[in-house]
Amino acid sequence: MYGIERYLHGLKQDVRNKARPKGSMAEGYLAKECVAFIARFLKGLNSATPQVNACSTSKSFLPKVGRPIKGKGRTSKKKDREHTLDHNQWVQAHRYVLFNYDCEEVEKYISEHKEFVSARGKRKWNSVQDHSKDFVDWFREKVDFIVEEGQDIIPNNIIWLSKGPSYIAKKYTGYSVNGYRFHTMKRDANCVTQNSGVTLMSMTHSFASSKDQNPIEANVNHYGSITYIISISYHGYFCVVLFKCVWFHSKKDDDELVMINMCKTISKEEPFILAFQAHQVFYVEDLNRDGWHYAVQIPPRELSDGAWLSSSLLTAD
């Protein structure tokens, strides 16, 4: 069925008064537009479109948000739906999950390890680097030690979380979350639309140099494009959807417009983000400067996956 046929079928379903079909269609269309618009700005309110969210579960420790999007041709080969992580990717993905999921039980281990690293008396730069690099192994060994010694009762979800995910991950080419439809760069290459651009605001420590003892901590917007969309499984206990991105150097021009340089990448050791953290941008090429593009953030299309946007995101500069 063609798109226009599906659209006309939806309009016909809005007819309540067969004596006035055009008026019924107009009223139904207006009602849907109003509900979709309000759903973007009111917390806890979903749009009238059917909710499809097969990924989330109330019993999951780390529930997945959103749903995968299939392409025009269904992938039949199992190997095309799987992605094998190398050890470096495994560490990067697992570390990002530990540091960014809002979990009080994990936060206490993060705080303990920060104190442990700071007690070594190194510079703050080195302490931050050691904390990021060593926490994954330290967390696993800490939990294993507590379990073996029987010092404390640790929930099963923390035990499985400390062991890390499987090296075999599910791979998607598209994902719907936060009212956006995200595609990988490879899938975007075959489309006339652009859905691989992503932006993320995160709290970042900025050091003037490795000797800087007073780093600046502030929210920073990062801009990039999605290379992979994967779902990692913590041995069947729970799953997490991640976007693997390539991040670009960004700056603001004289008119305070955000520009990114696609020839200069940054943050290569932190390519992953959680799917529900992502917001969409598209890039417009600057014809006067090679490699430079303007980043334009777009509003969500509709919240059909049951998610909602907080007022802080809607009012962000």
HUDA-V497219 format. One record per backbone hydrogen bond with DSSP energy under -1.0 kcal/mol. CO is the residue of the C=O (numbers start at 1). NH is the residue of the N-H. If there is no record, write none. Layout:
# HUDA-V497219
co=(CO | CO)
nh=(NH | NH)
This chain:
# HUDA-V497219
co=(2 | 3 | 4 | 5 | 6 | 7 | 8 | 9 | 12 | 17 | 20 | 21 | 22 | 23 | 24 | 25 | 26 | 27 | 28 | 29 | 30 | 31 | 32 | 33 | 34 | 35 | 38 | 38 | 42 | 67 | 78 | 81 | 83 | 86 | 87 | 88 | 89 | 90 | 91 | 92 | 93 | 94 | 95 | 96 | 97 | 101 | 103 | 104 | 106 | 107 | 108 | 109 | 110 | 111 | 112 | 113 | 114 | 115 | 117 | 118 | 123 | 124 | 125 | 126 | 127 | 128 | 129 | 130 | 131 | 134 | 135 | 136 | 137 | 138 | 139 | 140 | 141 | 142 | 143 | 144 | 145 | 146 | 146 | 155 | 156 | 157 | 158 | 159 | 167 | 169 | 170 | 173 | 174 | 175 | 176 | 177 | 179 | 180 | 182 | 184 | 185 | 187 | 188 | 195 | 196 | 198 | 199 | 200 | 202 | 204 | 206 | 209 | 216 | 218 | 220 | 222 | 223 | 224 | 225 | 226 | 228 | 229 | 230 | 231 | 232 | 233 | 233 | 234 | 238 | 240 | 241 | 242 | 243 | 244 | 244 | 246 | 247 | 249 | 251 | 253 | 257 | 258 | 259 | 260 | 261 | 264 | 267 | 271 | 273 | 274 | 275 | 279 | 280 | 282 | 284 | 289 | 291 | 292 | 293 | 294 | 296 | 302 | 303 | 310 | 311)
nh=(6 | 7 | 8 | 9 | 10 | 11 | 12 | 13 | 15 | 20 | 24 | 25 | 26 | 27 | 28 | 29 | 30 | 31 | 32 | 33 | 34 | 35 | 36 | 37 | 38 | 39 | 41 | 42 | 45 | 176 | 81 | 171 | 169 | 90 | 91 | 92 | 93 | 94 | 95 | 96 | 97 | 98 | 99 | 100 | 101 | 103 | 107 | 108 | 110 | 111 | 112 | 113 | 114 | 115 | 116 | 117 | 118 | 119 | 120 | 121 | 127 | 128 | 129 | 130 | 131 | 132 | 133 | 134 | 135 | 138 | 139 | 140 | 141 | 142 | 143 | 144 | 145 | 146 | 147 | 148 | 149 | 150 | 151 | 159 | 160 | 161 | 162 | 163 | 85 | 83 | 231 | 184 | 69 | 182 | 67 | 180 | 301 | 177 | 175 | 188 | 189 | 190 | 191 | 183 | 226 | 224 | 279 | 222 | 220 | 218 | 216 | 212 | 206 | 204 | 202 | 200 | 248 | 198 | 246 | 185 | 244 | 172 | 242 | 170 | 240 | 166 | 235 | 237 | 234 | 232 | 275 | 230 | 273 | 227 | 228 | 225 | 266 | 261 | 259 | 256 | 253 | 295 | 251 | 293 | 264 | 249 | 270 | 245 | 243 | 277 | 278 | 199 | 298 | 296 | 294 | 292 | 262 | 286 | 260 | 284 | 282 | 304 | 306 | 314 | 315)
